[in-house]
Amino acid sequence: MDDIRLLIDFGSTFTKVVAVDLGKEEIVATARVPSTVESDITVGLGEALRKIEENTGIGDLEEREALACSSAAGGLRMVCAGFVPELTSKAANLAALGAGAKVVGYYSYKLTRQEVQEIEATSPDIVLLSGGTDGGDEKVIIHNAEMLSHTGKGITNIIIAGNKTTYDEIRAIFRENSKNVIYTNNVMPEIGTLDVAPCNHEIRELFMKNIIEAKGIARAKSIIKDVIMPTPSAVLEAAKLLADGCDGERGFGALIVIDVGGATTDVHSIADGKPARPDTIVAGLPEPYEKRTVEGDLGLKYNLDRLLELCKDRETPPGFDDIVRGFHDGKLPETEEELACHRLLSCLTVEAAVSRHAGRIEVVYGPTGERLVQYGKDLTNVKTIIGTGGPIIFSSGCREILNHALYREENPFILRPKDPEFYIDEKYILYAVGLLSQIEPKKAFNLARKYLKRI
Amino acid sequence: MKKAPTIITGTVGMDAHVIGTKVVSRALKDAGFNVVALGIQVTPEEFISVAQETNADAILMTSLYGMSELDLKGFNEKRMEAGLEDVILYIGGNLVIGRYDPQEVEPRFKNLGFDRVYPPETDIVAVIESDLKKDLKAKGKM
C-alpha cells in the first residue's frame, strides 16, 4: 500500500489539495476548487477530495490524516501595540508577521480612547501587547492593558509579550474579565535582543485552538486531521527547511521567497543579514534570521492604484492605462499586450516588495570622514531566490519578473541580492512542503528539491 | 529592597573610542547597577528611545574625539519632548578639541542638559561613589 499524505490549503479564493506519495517522494495528484468558507468549508473540501479520489484511489484513511493550513476568512488578523515605534512596537510587528499574521493595526506609546475604539472596530483575531524591556518601562504596557480590559466583544484574544515585571499587575487588571489573555516571554527582553519564538508559538496555538473555530474553519476537522497554521506560516516553514536542510541533507543556504498575490505580496528571507563589508556599522533593532514582510499595498488584483503610482515615471506598453482598467474590473490577461502590462506590474511589485524587505545602507559624513551604517538585513550575498504565487508561476516572463529583486548599481544603498540563482514553485507546493516539514522534514525537503524548477 | 537603578552607557555621535565607555560600564556593573551598554557611535535618538523603553535612571555618555558638542545638538530638546526630564545625565572625556579649561567647557554642556561634566582622566569609581549615588538618592531613584 502506498503511503499517501494529503496536504491542504484553505485560501480565500481557492481550496487546494496536494497528494504526496511519501515512499516515492513525489506528487501523485493536485486539485483546486473554489473555497466555501463563507457557507460551509466542508463543501469545497469534499469536492476537492473527490477529485483527488478519482485520480488516486485514496479514501477516508488518508483523509483522516490530512493536514491543512488556512488563509481563508481574512487570514489571521492581528493588531500590535508596543511602546517606542522602532523598538518594542517593531519587535511585536516582526513577531506577528513571523507567525503568519496579517497586521491590521500598529500602535505605539499609550493608547488613546480613540485608538482603542479603532482597534475594537477592526475586530482583530488577536491583539499583541508589548512594551518595555524586562525590568524597564512599566507605565505604557499597564496603561494599554487597562484600556483593553474595558473593551467589548471586538477584542477577545490578547497576547501579552512585554516587560515581565508588569505581569502580576496585568493579571490583576484582567481578573474577572472574560477575555482570553495569554502571557508569554517579552519580544524584546533587553535592548538589542529580539525573542520572538515563544510569542510565535503562542500565536500558532491560539490560531489552532480558538481562531479557526471562530471562523468556521474548524469544521474541516470532521473530515481531516487538523488545520495547524496560517498559510504564510507554512510558506515560511518551507523556506526555513529549504535554507537549512535537514538530517544530512544540505540546504540551499541563505534564500529569499517572493510570493506575489492578488491583494498582498509576501517576502521571506532566511539569512543572518550581516554586513558584507567589515567597515559597516549595524544600527537599529536586530532583525530575525527568519524574516517575513507583507506588503499590503502591493497586489495584482486589488491594489492596482498603488502600482500605477509606481509606474508614473516609467515607460509603459501601448494602451497601458486602458488595459490596467480592465484588470481592475476583474479581467485576466490574455492578449500579448495585456500580458506585457501584467508582466510590468508584476516586475514593479517584486521590485518594491524586495526593496522594502531588504536592509539599506546610509552613508553618514562626520568629522572623521564617511561611515556606512546598515539598517536591516544585508541580502547582497543571498544565492537563492524562489518565486511563488500566481502572477509569477503562470507568467512566461517569470525570470524577467524575478530579476527585479536584484541589486542595482544605480541604487547601491538597498541591499538586494547580487548574484543569485532563481527557482520557481511551479507546482505551487511550498505551503505543502511547510506542512509536511512538521512531520516528515526529510521527505518534505526532497519533495521541494525535486519540484522547484530552476530558471 | 528597591531594584538596582538602570544606567545607560555609550559613546555619543560619531565617536568610536570604545575604551572609556567599557571602563565606565564595568565600574557601574561592579558597583551593582543594571547597565545597558550601547557601545560606540550611539545617536542621541537611540539614547532617548532606549531610555524610554528601559525606564533608565541615568545616562553616562563618553566622548574622546572632541566633537561631542556637534553630536549633541538638539539632544536636550528631544529628551524633554520624550518625557525624560527626570533622567540623570553625565558626560565625560575629551569634550572639545585641543587642550581646554574644564571650567570653561562645563557650563556649555550644562546648557545641553547635563547634570555633571567631567574632564579627561576622571576616576569613575570616585564619580559613582560620590556623585552618582548621591544624585540618584536625591531623585528617589535609589
Interface residues (C-beta under 8 A of the other chain):
Chain A: F83 V84 E86 L87 T88 G131 G132 T133 G135 G136 D137 E138 K139 M188 E190 I191 I281 A283 V364 G366 P367 T368 R371
Chain B: K3 T6 G13 M14 A16 N34 V36 L38 Q41 T43 E46 S49 V50 Q52 E53 T54 N55 A56 Y65 M67 L70
